[in-house]
Amino acid sequence: MTAPEPLKSFSHRLTAAIRLRRNPVVVGLDPRWEQLPEPIIRGQNPADPADRAAAYALFCREVIDVVHSLVPAVKPQAAFFEQLGSAGMQALEMVVRHARRQGLMVIMDGKRNDIGSTAEAYADAYLGQRSAWQADALTVSPYLGLDSLEPFVTVAEERGAGVFVLVKTSNPGGGAFQDLIADGRPLYRHVAEQVERLAQRTTSRDCEGADAIGDINYGAVGAVAGATYPRQLAELRETMPHAWLLVPGYGSQGATARDVAAAFDATGLGAVVNNSRGIIFAHARKEYTEQYGADRWQGAVEAATRAMIEELRAETSVGRL
């Protein structure tokens, strides 16, 4: 993969992409063999990692071909590719390349982190100039401390990339640690306050393209904040006014547009909302099965994407974009 040209800041690029598509939808690329439409897996051996990887790459590329004109970004989940070994990682590279060729921003969902030189290696691997992936952003864990986040922030600033720190996740068990009270506040609030400091530090107001896009008040460091906890989501939007929020939990996990409304500012910016299974496997949803089914699965992907966009426009400030 060739090195990209000098980039505008992450916030300027994300803002431009959202305004171009007039929505903040992120399509999660989570290929699961047992849920892939039959035309994708036809003739493939599920016991062969190379066959599975080829199916994952084809499926994700064809999802991208449907959604690239509708949404600003996709979010590959690295784990589904990693479990297939080298064939899977090659498939992931092909998917990222295809998304970038189609003009989509790529948020790599890797939830990486470590200390010292290992954190530096992770940051360079997924965000660096010589990275095979060259993702536009990466999800990271904060629980090794602030020093473990610094390599990611440094590389992100150098390359115009972004970092999304896990703050309040959408899974039911996340509160076991994230909601623990320390010094009178839940742990997720402590993490959020540190994310806000990093977001303020990385906010760019004077980079190339500012005149065309306007003043951007968000930094390169954002937070993962689940839609399944709407009260906490509103709290975190207030706590982190300079941080982009990556909001999972919409769709298959039960959250709706009303649940994510508090994540956005008054102009419809400030957050991106992920939907994975509810879009990419829409052909299996009862409202789409009869009309589309497995043979027309891409039509179901498009219909589900458009439905989500319209719901967000109707129920949140996204309608002002």
Contacts in CASP RR format, 6 or more apart in sequence:
PFRMAT RR
TARGET T0000
AUTHOR 0000-0000-0000
METHOD contacts of the structure
MODEL  1
MTAPEPLKSFSHRLTAAIRLRRNPVVVGLDPRWEQLPEPIIRGQNPADPA
DRAAAYALFCREVIDVVHSLVPAVKPQAAFFEQLGSAGMQALEMVVRHAR
RQGLMVIMDGKRNDIGSTAEAYADAYLGQRSAWQADALTVSPYLGLDSLE
PFVTVAEERGAGVFVLVKTSNPGGGAFQDLIADGRPLYRHVAEQVERLAQ
RTTSRDCEGADAIGDINYGAVGAVAGATYPRQLAELRETMPHAWLLVPGY
GSQGATARDVAAAFDATGLGAVVNNSRGIIFAHARKEYTEQYGADRWQGA
VEAATRAMIEELRAETSVGRL
1 93 0 8 1.000
1 97 0 8 1.000
1 131 0 8 1.000
1 132 0 8 1.000
1 134 0 8 1.000
3 129 0 8 1.000
3 130 0 8 1.000
3 134 0 8 1.000
4 129 0 8 1.000
4 134 0 8 1.000
6 208 0 8 1.000
7 13 0 8 1.000
7 159 0 8 1.000
7 160 0 8 1.000
7 161 0 8 1.000
8 16 0 8 1.000
8 160 0 8 1.000
8 207 0 8 1.000
8 208 0 8 1.000
8 209 0 8 1.000
9 160 0 8 1.000
9 204 0 8 1.000
9 207 0 8 1.000
9 216 0 8 1.000
9 219 0 8 1.000
9 220 0 8 1.000
10 136 0 8 1.000
10 137 0 8 1.000
10 156 0 8 1.000
10 160 0 8 1.000
10 161 0 8 1.000
10 162 0 8 1.000
10 219 0 8 1.000
10 220 0 8 1.000
11 203 0 8 1.000
11 204 0 8 1.000
11 216 0 8 1.000
11 218 0 8 1.000
11 219 0 8 1.000
11 220 0 8 1.000
11 244 0 8 1.000
12 204 0 8 1.000
12 207 0 8 1.000
12 209 0 8 1.000
12 210 0 8 1.000
12 213 0 8 1.000
12 216 0 8 1.000
13 105 0 8 1.000
13 136 0 8 1.000
13 160 0 8 1.000
14 72 0 8 1.000
14 73 0 8 1.000
14 105 0 8 1.000
14 136 0 8 1.000
14 244 0 8 1.000
14 272 0 8 1.000
15 213 0 8 1.000
15 216 0 8 1.000
15 218 0 8 1.000
15 269 0 8 1.000
16 213 0 8 1.000
17 72 0 8 1.000
17 73 0 8 1.000
17 104 0 8 1.000
17 105 0 8 1.000
18 24 0 8 1.000
18 72 0 8 1.000
18 269 0 8 1.000
18 272 0 8 1.000
18 321 0 8 1.000
19 213 0 8 1.000
19 321 0 8 1.000
20 72 0 8 1.000
21 70 0 8 1.000
21 71 0 8 1.000
21 72 0 8 1.000
22 313 0 8 1.000
22 318 0 8 1.000
22 319 0 8 1.000
22 321 0 8 1.000
23 70 0 8 1.000
23 71 0 8 1.000
23 72 0 8 1.000
23 309 0 8 1.000
23 312 0 8 1.000
23 313 0 8 1.000
23 318 0 8 1.000
23 321 0 8 1.000
24 72 0 8 1.000
24 264 0 8 1.000
24 268 0 8 1.000
24 269 0 8 1.000
24 270 0 8 1.000
24 271 0 8 1.000
24 272 0 8 1.000
24 273 0 8 1.000
24 312 0 8 1.000
24 318 0 8 1.000
25 70 0 8 1.000
25 71 0 8 1.000
25 72 0 8 1.000
25 272 0 8 1.000
25 273 0 8 1.000
25 275 0 8 1.000
25 305 0 8 1.000
25 308 0 8 1.000
25 309 0 8 1.000
25 312 0 8 1.000
26 71 0 8 1.000
26 72 0 8 1.000
26 73 0 8 1.000
26 74 0 8 1.000
26 75 0 8 1.000
26 107 0 8 1.000
26 246 0 8 1.000
26 272 0 8 1.000
26 273 0 8 1.000
26 274 0 8 1.000
26 275 0 8 1.000
27 63 0 8 1.000
27 67 0 8 1.000
27 71 0 8 1.000
27 73 0 8 1.000
27 74 0 8 1.000
27 75 0 8 1.000
27 274 0 8 1.000
27 275 0 8 1.000
27 276 0 8 1.000
27 279 0 8 1.000
27 280 0 8 1.000
27 305 0 8 1.000
28 74 0 8 1.000
28 75 0 8 1.000
28 76 0 8 1.000
28 77 0 8 1.000
28 109 0 8 1.000
28 274 0 8 1.000
28 275 0 8 1.000
28 276 0 8 1.000
28 279 0 8 1.000
28 280 0 8 1.000
29 60 0 8 1.000
29 63 0 8 1.000
29 64 0 8 1.000
29 74 0 8 1.000
29 75 0 8 1.000
29 76 0 8 1.000
29 77 0 8 1.000
29 95 0 8 1.000
29 276 0 8 1.000
29 280 0 8 1.000
30 77 0 8 1.000
30 80 0 8 1.000
30 276 0 8 1.000
30 277 0 8 1.000
30 280 0 8 1.000
31 55 0 8 1.000
31 56 0 8 1.000
31 59 0 8 1.000
31 60 0 8 1.000
31 80 0 8 1.000
31 81 0 8 1.000
31 280 0 8 1.000
32 80 0 8 1.000
32 281 0 8 1.000
33 41 0 8 1.000
33 46 0 8 1.000
33 52 0 8 1.000
33 55 0 8 1.000
35 277 0 8 1.000
35 281 0 8 1.000
35 284 0 8 1.000
36 55 0 8 1.000
36 59 0 8 1.000
37 59 0 8 1.000
37 283 0 8 1.000
37 293 0 8 1.000
37 294 0 8 1.000
37 295 0 8 1.000
37 297 0 8 1.000
38 294 0 8 1.000
38 295 0 8 1.000
39 294 0 8 1.000
39 295 0 8 1.000
39 297 0 8 1.000
40 55 0 8 1.000
40 58 0 8 1.000
40 59 0 8 1.000
40 62 0 8 1.000
40 297 0 8 1.000
41 55 0 8 1.000
43 51 0 8 1.000
44 51 0 8 1.000
44 52 0 8 1.000
44 54 0 8 1.000
44 55 0 8 1.000
45 51 0 8 1.000
46 52 0 8 1.000
49 84 0 8 1.000
49 85 0 8 1.000
49 87 0 8 1.000
49 88 0 8 1.000
50 87 0 8 1.000
52 84 0 8 1.000
52 87 0 8 1.000
52 88 0 8 1.000
53 81 0 8 1.000
53 84 0 8 1.000
53 85 0 8 1.000
53 87 0 8 1.000
53 88 0 8 1.000
53 90 0 8 1.000
53 91 0 8 1.000
54 87 0 8 1.000
54 91 0 8 1.000
56 80 0 8 1.000
56 81 0 8 1.000
56 84 0 8 1.000
56 88 0 8 1.000
56 91 0 8 1.000
56 95 0 8 1.000
57 91 0 8 1.000
57 94 0 8 1.000
57 95 0 8 1.000
59 280 0 8 1.000
60 76 0 8 1.000
60 91 0 8 1.000
60 95 0 8 1.000
60 98 0 8 1.000
61 94 0 8 1.000
61 95 0 8 1.000
61 98 0 8 1.000
62 298 0 8 1.000
63 74 0 8 1.000
63 279 0 8 1.000
63 280 0 8 1.000
63 298 0 8 1.000
63 301 0 8 1.000
64 74 0 8 1.000
64 95 0 8 1.000
64 98 0 8 1.000
64 99 0 8 1.000
64 102 0 8 1.000
64 104 0 8 1.000
65 102 0 8 1.000
65 298 0 8 1.000
66 298 0 8 1.000
66 299 0 8 1.000
66 301 0 8 1.000
66 302 0 8 1.000
66 305 0 8 1.000
67 74 0 8 1.000
67 104 0 8 1.000
67 279 0 8 1.000
67 301 0 8 1.000
67 302 0 8 1.000
67 305 0 8 1.000
68 99 0 8 1.000
68 102 0 8 1.000
68 103 0 8 1.000
68 104 0 8 1.000
70 302 0 8 1.000
70 305 0 8 1.000
70 306 0 8 1.000
70 309 0 8 1.000
71 104 0 8 1.000
71 305 0 8 1.000
71 309 0 8 1.000
72 104 0 8 1.000
72 105 0 8 1.000
72 272 0 8 1.000
73 104 0 8 1.000
73 105 0 8 1.000
73 106 0 8 1.000
73 107 0 8 1.000
73 136 0 8 1.000
73 272 0 8 1.000
74 99 0 8 1.000
74 104 0 8 1.000
74 105 0 8 1.000
74 106 0 8 1.000
74 107 0 8 1.000
75 106 0 8 1.000
75 107 0 8 1.000
75 108 0 8 1.000
75 109 0 8 1.000
75 274 0 8 1.000
75 276 0 8 1.000
76 92 0 8 1.000
76 95 0 8 1.000
76 96 0 8 1.000
76 99 0 8 1.000
76 106 0 8 1.000
76 108 0 8 1.000
76 109 0 8 1.000
77 109 0 8 1.000
77 110 0 8 1.000
77 276 0 8 1.000
78 92 0 8 1.000
78 108 0 8 1.000
78 109 0 8 1.000
78 110 0 8 1.000
79 110 0 8 1.000
81 88 0 8 1.000
81 89 0 8 1.000
81 91 0 8 1.000
81 92 0 8 1.000
81 95 0 8 1.000
82 88 0 8 1.000
82 89 0 8 1.000
82 92 0 8 1.000
84 91 0 8 1.000
92 133 0 8 1.000
93 132 0 8 1.000
93 133 0 8 1.000
96 106 0 8 1.000
96 108 0 8 1.000
96 133 0 8 1.000
96 134 0 8 1.000
96 135 0 8 1.000
99 106 0 8 1.000
100 106 0 8 1.000
100 134 0 8 1.000
105 136 0 8 1.000
105 137 0 8 1.000
106 133 0 8 1.000
106 135 0 8 1.000
106 136 0 8 1.000
106 137 0 8 1.000
107 135 0 8 1.000
107 136 0 8 1.000
107 137 0 8 1.000
107 138 0 8 1.000
107 139 0 8 1.000
107 164 0 8 1.000
107 246 0 8 1.000
107 272 0 8 1.000
108 126 0 8 1.000
108 133 0 8 1.000
108 135 0 8 1.000
108 137 0 8 1.000
108 138 0 8 1.000
108 139 0 8 1.000
109 139 0 8 1.000
110 126 0 8 1.000
110 138 0 8 1.000
110 139 0 8 1.000
110 140 0 8 1.000
111 139 0 8 1.000
111 140 0 8 1.000
111 141 0 8 1.000
111 166 0 8 1.000
112 122 0 8 1.000
112 126 0 8 1.000
112 138 0 8 1.000
112 139 0 8 1.000
112 140 0 8 1.000
112 141 0 8 1.000
113 119 0 8 1.000
113 122 0 8 1.000
113 140 0 8 1.000
113 141 0 8 1.000
113 142 0 8 1.000
113 143 0 8 1.000
113 144 0 8 1.000
113 148 0 8 1.000
113 149 0 8 1.000
113 152 0 8 1.000
114 122 0 8 1.000
114 144 0 8 1.000
114 148 0 8 1.000
115 144 0 8 1.000
115 147 0 8 1.000
115 148 0 8 1.000
116 147 0 8 1.000
116 148 0 8 1.000
116 151 0 8 1.000
119 144 0 8 1.000
119 148 0 8 1.000
119 149 0 8 1.000
119 150 0 8 1.000
119 151 0 8 1.000
119 152 0 8 1.000
120 151 0 8 1.000
120 155 0 8 1.000
122 140 0 8 1.000
122 151 0 8 1.000
122 152 0 8 1.000
123 138 0 8 1.000
123 151 0 8 1.000
123 152 0 8 1.000
123 154 0 8 1.000
123 155 0 8 1.000
123 156 0 8 1.000
124 130 0 8 1.000
124 131 0 8 1.000
124 155 0 8 1.000
125 131 0 8 1.000
125 132 0 8 1.000
125 133 0 8 1.000
126 133 0 8 1.000
126 135 0 8 1.000
126 138 0 8 1.000
127 134 0 8 1.000
127 135 0 8 1.000
127 137 0 8 1.000
127 138 0 8 1.000
127 152 0 8 1.000
127 155 0 8 1.000
127 156 0 8 1.000
127 159 0 8 1.000
127 161 0 8 1.000
127 162 0 8 1.000
127 163 0 8 1.000
128 134 0 8 1.000
128 155 0 8 1.000
128 158 0 8 1.000
128 159 0 8 1.000
128 161 0 8 1.000
129 158 0 8 1.000
129 159 0 8 1.000
135 161 0 8 1.000
136 161 0 8 1.000
136 162 0 8 1.000
137 156 0 8 1.000
137 161 0 8 1.000
137 162 0 8 1.000
137 163 0 8 1.000
137 164 0 8 1.000
138 152 0 8 1.000
138 161 0 8 1.000
138 162 0 8 1.000
138 163 0 8 1.000
138 164 0 8 1.000
139 164 0 8 1.000
139 165 0 8 1.000
139 166 0 8 1.000
139 224 0 8 1.000
139 246 0 8 1.000
140 149 0 8 1.000
140 152 0 8 1.000
140 163 0 8 1.000
140 164 0 8 1.000
140 165 0 8 1.000
140 166 0 8 1.000
141 165 0 8 1.000
141 166 0 8 1.000
142 148 0 8 1.000
142 149 0 8 1.000
142 165 0 8 1.000
142 166 0 8 1.000
142 167 0 8 1.000
142 191 0 8 1.000
142 194 0 8 1.000
142 195 0 8 1.000
146 194 0 8 1.000
149 163 0 8 1.000
149 165 0 8 1.000
149 198 0 8 1.000
149 221 0 8 1.000
152 163 0 8 1.000
153 163 0 8 1.000
153 198 0 8 1.000
153 201 0 8 1.000
153 202 0 8 1.000
153 220 0 8 1.000
153 221 0 8 1.000
155 161 0 8 1.000
156 162 0 8 1.000
156 163 0 8 1.000
156 202 0 8 1.000
156 220 0 8 1.000
156 221 0 8 1.000
157 202 0 8 1.000
157 220 0 8 1.000
160 220 0 8 1.000
161 220 0 8 1.000
162 220 0 8 1.000
162 221 0 8 1.000
162 222 0 8 1.000
163 220 0 8 1.000
163 221 0 8 1.000
163 222 0 8 1.000
164 222 0 8 1.000
164 223 0 8 1.000
164 224 0 8 1.000
164 244 0 8 1.000
164 246 0 8 1.000
165 191 0 8 1.000
165 195 0 8 1.000
165 198 0 8 1.000
165 221 0 8 1.000
165 222 0 8 1.000
165 223 0 8 1.000
165 224 0 8 1.000
166 191 0 8 1.000
166 223 0 8 1.000
166 224 0 8 1.000
167 178 0 8 1.000
167 188 0 8 1.000
167 191 0 8 1.000
167 192 0 8 1.000
167 195 0 8 1.000
167 223 0 8 1.000
167 224 0 8 1.000
167 225 0 8 1.000
167 236 0 8 1.000
168 178 0 8 1.000
168 188 0 8 1.000
168 192 0 8 1.000
168 223 0 8 1.000
168 224 0 8 1.000
168 225 0 8 1.000
168 226 0 8 1.000
168 229 0 8 1.000
168 232 0 8 1.000
168 233 0 8 1.000
168 236 0 8 1.000
169 178 0 8 1.000
169 224 0 8 1.000
169 226 0 8 1.000
169 248 0 8 1.000
170 226 0 8 1.000
170 227 0 8 1.000
170 228 0 8 1.000
170 229 0 8 1.000
170 248 0 8 1.000
170 249 0 8 1.000
170 253 0 8 1.000
170 255 0 8 1.000
172 228 0 8 1.000
175 188 0 8 1.000
177 187 0 8 1.000
178 186 0 8 1.000
178 187 0 8 1.000
178 188 0 8 1.000
178 191 0 8 1.000
179 186 0 8 1.000
179 187 0 8 1.000
179 188 0 8 1.000
180 186 0 8 1.000
180 187 0 8 1.000
181 187 0 8 1.000
182 190 0 8 1.000
183 190 0 8 1.000
188 232 0 8 1.000
188 236 0 8 1.000
189 235 0 8 1.000
189 239 0 8 1.000
191 223 0 8 1.000
192 223 0 8 1.000
192 236 0 8 1.000
192 239 0 8 1.000
192 240 0 8 1.000
192 243 0 8 1.000
193 239 0 8 1.000
195 221 0 8 1.000
195 222 0 8 1.000
195 223 0 8 1.000
195 240 0 8 1.000
195 243 0 8 1.000
196 239 0 8 1.000
196 240 0 8 1.000
196 241 0 8 1.000
196 242 0 8 1.000
196 243 0 8 1.000
198 221 0 8 1.000
198 222 0 8 1.000
199 218 0 8 1.000
199 219 0 8 1.000
199 220 0 8 1.000
199 221 0 8 1.000
199 222 0 8 1.000
199 240 0 8 1.000
199 242 0 8 1.000
199 243 0 8 1.000
199 244 0 8 1.000
200 219 0 8 1.000
200 242 0 8 1.000
201 221 0 8 1.000
202 219 0 8 1.000
202 220 0 8 1.000
202 221 0 8 1.000
203 216 0 8 1.000
203 217 0 8 1.000
203 218 0 8 1.000
203 219 0 8 1.000
203 242 0 8 1.000
204 210 0 8 1.000
204 216 0 8 1.000
204 219 0 8 1.000
204 220 0 8 1.000
205 215 0 8 1.000
205 216 0 8 1.000
210 216 0 8 1.000
217 241 0 8 1.000
217 242 0 8 1.000
218 242 0 8 1.000
218 243 0 8 1.000
218 244 0 8 1.000
218 269 0 8 1.000
218 270 0 8 1.000
219 242 0 8 1.000
219 243 0 8 1.000
219 244 0 8 1.000
221 243 0 8 1.000
222 240 0 8 1.000
222 243 0 8 1.000
222 244 0 8 1.000
222 245 0 8 1.000
222 246 0 8 1.000
223 236 0 8 1.000
223 240 0 8 1.000
223 243 0 8 1.000
223 244 0 8 1.000
223 245 0 8 1.000
223 246 0 8 1.000
224 245 0 8 1.000
224 246 0 8 1.000
224 247 0 8 1.000
224 248 0 8 1.000
225 232 0 8 1.000
225 233 0 8 1.000
225 236 0 8 1.000
225 237 0 8 1.000
225 245 0 8 1.000
225 246 0 8 1.000
225 247 0 8 1.000
225 263 0 8 1.000
226 232 0 8 1.000
226 233 0 8 1.000
226 247 0 8 1.000
226 248 0 8 1.000
226 249 0 8 1.000
226 255 0 8 1.000
227 233 0 8 1.000
227 247 0 8 1.000
227 248 0 8 1.000
227 249 0 8 1.000
227 250 0 8 1.000
227 253 0 8 1.000
227 255 0 8 1.000
227 259 0 8 1.000
227 260 0 8 1.000
227 263 0 8 1.000
227 273 0 8 1.000
228 249 0 8 1.000
228 253 0 8 1.000
228 254 0 8 1.000
228 255 0 8 1.000
228 259 0 8 1.000
230 255 0 8 1.000
230 258 0 8 1.000
230 259 0 8 1.000
230 260 0 8 1.000
230 262 0 8 1.000
233 245 0 8 1.000
233 247 0 8 1.000
233 259 0 8 1.000
233 260 0 8 1.000
233 262 0 8 1.000
233 263 0 8 1.000
234 262 0 8 1.000
236 245 0 8 1.000
237 245 0 8 1.000
237 262 0 8 1.000
237 263 0 8 1.000
237 264 0 8 1.000
237 265 0 8 1.000
237 271 0 8 1.000
244 270 0 8 1.000
244 271 0 8 1.000
244 272 0 8 1.000
245 263 0 8 1.000
245 270 0 8 1.000
245 271 0 8 1.000
245 272 0 8 1.000
246 271 0 8 1.000
246 272 0 8 1.000
246 274 0 8 1.000
247 260 0 8 1.000
247 263 0 8 1.000
247 271 0 8 1.000
247 272 0 8 1.000
247 273 0 8 1.000
247 274 0 8 1.000
248 274 0 8 1.000
249 255 0 8 1.000
249 274 0 8 1.000
249 275 0 8 1.000
250 256 0 8 1.000
250 257 0 8 1.000
250 259 0 8 1.000
250 260 0 8 1.000
250 273 0 8 1.000
250 274 0 8 1.000
250 275 0 8 1.000
250 308 0 8 1.000
251 275 0 8 1.000
251 277 0 8 1.000
251 278 0 8 1.000
251 308 0 8 1.000
252 275 0 8 1.000
252 276 0 8 1.000
252 277 0 8 1.000
252 278 0 8 1.000
256 311 0 8 1.000
256 315 0 8 1.000
257 308 0 8 1.000
257 311 0 8 1.000
257 312 0 8 1.000
257 314 0 8 1.000
257 315 0 8 1.000
257 316 0 8 1.000
258 315 0 8 1.000
258 316 0 8 1.000
260 271 0 8 1.000
260 273 0 8 1.000
260 312 0 8 1.000
260 316 0 8 1.000
261 315 0 8 1.000
261 316 0 8 1.000
261 317 0 8 1.000
263 270 0 8 1.000
263 271 0 8 1.000
263 273 0 8 1.000
264 270 0 8 1.000
264 271 0 8 1.000
264 316 0 8 1.000
264 317 0 8 1.000
264 318 0 8 1.000
265 317 0 8 1.000
266 317 0 8 1.000
266 320 0 8 1.000
267 317 0 8 1.000
267 320 0 8 1.000
267 321 0 8 1.000
268 316 0 8 1.000
268 317 0 8 1.000
268 318 0 8 1.000
268 319 0 8 1.000
268 320 0 8 1.000
268 321 0 8 1.000
269 321 0 8 1.000
273 308 0 8 1.000
273 312 0 8 1.000
275 304 0 8 1.000
275 308 0 8 1.000
278 285 0 8 1.000
278 304 0 8 1.000
279 301 0 8 1.000
279 304 0 8 1.000
279 305 0 8 1.000
279 308 0 8 1.000
280 301 0 8 1.000
282 288 0 8 1.000
282 292 0 8 1.000
282 297 0 8 1.000
282 300 0 8 1.000
282 301 0 8 1.000
282 303 0 8 1.000
282 304 0 8 1.000
283 289 0 8 1.000
283 292 0 8 1.000
283 293 0 8 1.000
283 294 0 8 1.000
283 296 0 8 1.000
283 297 0 8 1.000
283 299 0 8 1.000
283 300 0 8 1.000
283 301 0 8 1.000
284 293 0 8 1.000
285 300 0 8 1.000
285 304 0 8 1.000
288 300 0 8 1.000
288 303 0 8 1.000
288 304 0 8 1.000
291 300 0 8 1.000
291 303 0 8 1.000
292 299 0 8 1.000
292 300 0 8 1.000
292 303 0 8 1.000
293 300 0 8 1.000
312 318 0 8 1.000
312 319 0 8 1.000
313 319 0 8 1.000
313 321 0 8 1.000
END
